[in-house]
Amino acid sequence: MELKDAMAALAKLGNEQTKKTWLRHGATGELFGVKVGDMKTLLKKVKGEQQLAMDLYATGNLDAMYFAGLLADGAKMTRKQLDAWAKAARWYMISEYTVPWVASEHPEGREIALEWIGSKVPHIQCSGWNAYGSVMATRPDSELDLKEIEGLLGRVEKEIKKAPERVPYCMNGFVISVAWAVKPLTAKAKATAKKIGTVEVDMGDTDCKVPLATEYITKLESMGRIGMKRKSAKC
């Protein structure tokens, strides 16, 4: 499918109510307001078209960028391309979901995540924390550096109260991810969750709240989700 055809298809799927919702959640610039479920239907028609994914992201249209993340194979992207995607992610739905998803598919996903976590740019830090979470969620524990993850839990405990913008939200999510995705560190993550307690983040003009990690982990335990891995971080 050509880029113009893909953009036309996304535009046709857009609706004003979804657009208003995305704008209320901080979206800026060009967007059509496409529901994720509708994107997944369109995805079946273009599966495997890597160049189309790259072209869609480059448009700067938020719906196209999100769709690009569903379509792209991060393992086929270069680190330069992934860095460019992280830099261009102007909305949290892109920086905290789209970009981490594709980065986690890259063979060097862990290293990329660590580099982004160390960035001075808040939205890139968010991409880093969530990318590491996606790596943990999709790779067996035998491929993970448990000592390194323990160190990152310590970093969250130390830095979360003074971290900028939405970074605390992603740090909190990282703790939850460790608890359910890395069973050998569940107890450690629960202890960290207890120490950080309630996390405050400005969620704008929405009803969204930062989940209390202790309660969220307990819920996952009751559902039997601890230690379960996913085939893909994308959803």
N, C-alpha and C positions, 0 to 999 in steps of 0.2 A: 504494500500500500504506500502511495506517495504521501509526503508530509501534508500537502494541501488537502488531501482526501481525509487523512486522519484528523486534522484540525476541524474540518467541516463536520465530521462525524461527532467529534466532541462538542462542537458548538450546538449541534442539533439535540444532543442529550442534555444540555444545560437547562436549568430552570431558575427562575428568580428567587424562589424560596430557599433553595440550597445556596445560591449566591449570597443571599442576605445572611444566612447562617455562617458561611465562611468569613464574610466581612466582619461579622460580630466577633468571630474568633481570631481576628487580627490579620486576615488576608489583605494584601494590598496589590495594586496594579491590575493587570489584565487577568480575568478568569471568566469562565462560563457558568460555573455552579453545577458541576456534574457529580451525581451520587457515585460513591465508590462501587456499589453493586452494578451500576450501569457500565462503569469502566471495565469491570471484569467480563461482562458480556462482549464488549468490543474487543477485549484482549484476545479472545479465542480466534478472532479473524486475522490477527497480526503476530501471533506467537512466533518467537524466534527472530524477529526482524530487529536486530541489534542497532543497525544504523538509523532506523526510524526512531528508536528510543533516544539515541543521541541527538537527533534533529529536533525531536519534540521538546526535550529538556532545554535546548538552546533557544527556544522561542521565548522563554520567560513567562509564558502563560501558566498560571499555577495548576490548572487542571492538566495541561499537557505535561508539566513537570512531574506531577504525581503519577500520571499514567505511564510516563517514561520509566519511573522506578519499578512499576509492576512488570513492565515489558523487558527491561534491560537485564542482561546476565552480568552481574558484577565481576565474575571471574574473567570475563573477556575485556574488562576495562583496564586501562593503565592507571597507575597511581596519580599521574598528572591529571587524567580525566576525573578521577574521583575527588581530587583536591579542588578542581574547578567546580564540580557539582556542589561540594560542601561550601565553598566560598559564595556561590550564587544563590544558595538556599535562603530566601528572604522571609519565609514563613515557617513557623514551627512544624506544620504538617509535613514540610519538605525536609527541614533540617533534623527533625527528630524521628522521622519514619522513613521517607523515601531514601535519603542519603545513607543512613545506617544500614538499611536493608541491603543495598547493593554493595556497600563496603564490606559487609560481613561475608559476602560470597567470594570475595577476592582471596587468593591463597595467602596474602599478607594482611588479611583483615584485622588480625589482632594488633599488628605493628601500626597499621594505619589508625586504628582506634586510639592507641596510646599517644600517637603523635598529635591527634586532634584534641585529646583530653588536655594536653599540655599547651594548647593554643591560648592566646590572649583574647581571642574573639569569642564572646559568649555562645553564639549560635553554633560555632564550630566545636566548642567544648561539648555542647549538647549532642552533636552528631557523634562525637567520640565516645561519650558514656553509653549512648544507645547502641552504637556499633559494637562495642565490647559486649553489651548485653545480648545482642543478636548472635554474636560468635558463641557465647556460652550456651545459648538456647539451641543451637544447631549443630554443635560439635560434641563428640563424646568427651567425658571427663578426662580420659587418657590423653587427649590432645591439648588439654588446658594446663596452664601454669598456675597451680593452686596457690603457691606462695605469692605470686604476683597479684592474684585476685584478692588474697588476704590483705596485701599491701594497699590495694585500691579501696577496700572497705575501710581501712584505717584512714585513708586520705579523705574519704567521704565524711567520716566522723569528725575529722579535724577541720575541714573546709566548708561544709555544707551551709553553716549559718552565715558565712560571709561571701558566699559565691554569688555572682551577678545574675540578674534577669531570671531566665528559666532554668539555669544550670542546676539549682537545688532540686527542681522537679525531676530532672533526669538522673541526678545522683540518687534520689530517693527510689526511682525506678530501677536503678542499677542494683541497689540493695535487695529489692524484691526479686529481681532476676537471679541473683546469686542464690537466694534462698530456695527457689523452686527448680532452677536449672542445674545447679551444682550441688548434688546431695551431700558430698563430703563437707561442704561449707555451710550447710543450712543452719546449723547451730550458731556458727560465727555470724552469719548474716542476721539471724534473729537477735543476737546480742547487740549488733550494730543498730538495728532498727529500734531497739528499746532505748539506746543511748541518744539517738538523734530525735526521737519523739515526733512531735508535730512540726511539719515543715511549711513555712509560709511563702507563698509565691503569688504575685499579682496575676490573676487569671482573667483580667479585663472584664468586659461586660458579658459575662457568662455565668452559668451556675456550676461550672466545673470546679472541682476541689482537688488538692493534692491528697492522694490516698495515704492514710496512716499505715505505714509499712507493717507494723506489728499486727494490726487487724487483717491486713491483706494477706500476709503470709499465713496466718491462722486459717483464713478462709481457704487458701490453696491446699493446706494440709488436710482440711476436712473433706476436700474434693478428691484427695488422692493424687494430686498433681505434682508432688515433690519428686524430682529426678526425671521427669518426663521431658524428652527432647522433641524438637520440631524439625520437619524436613526443610522448611523454609521460614524465614522471619517475616516474609511478606504476608500481608493480610488486607 
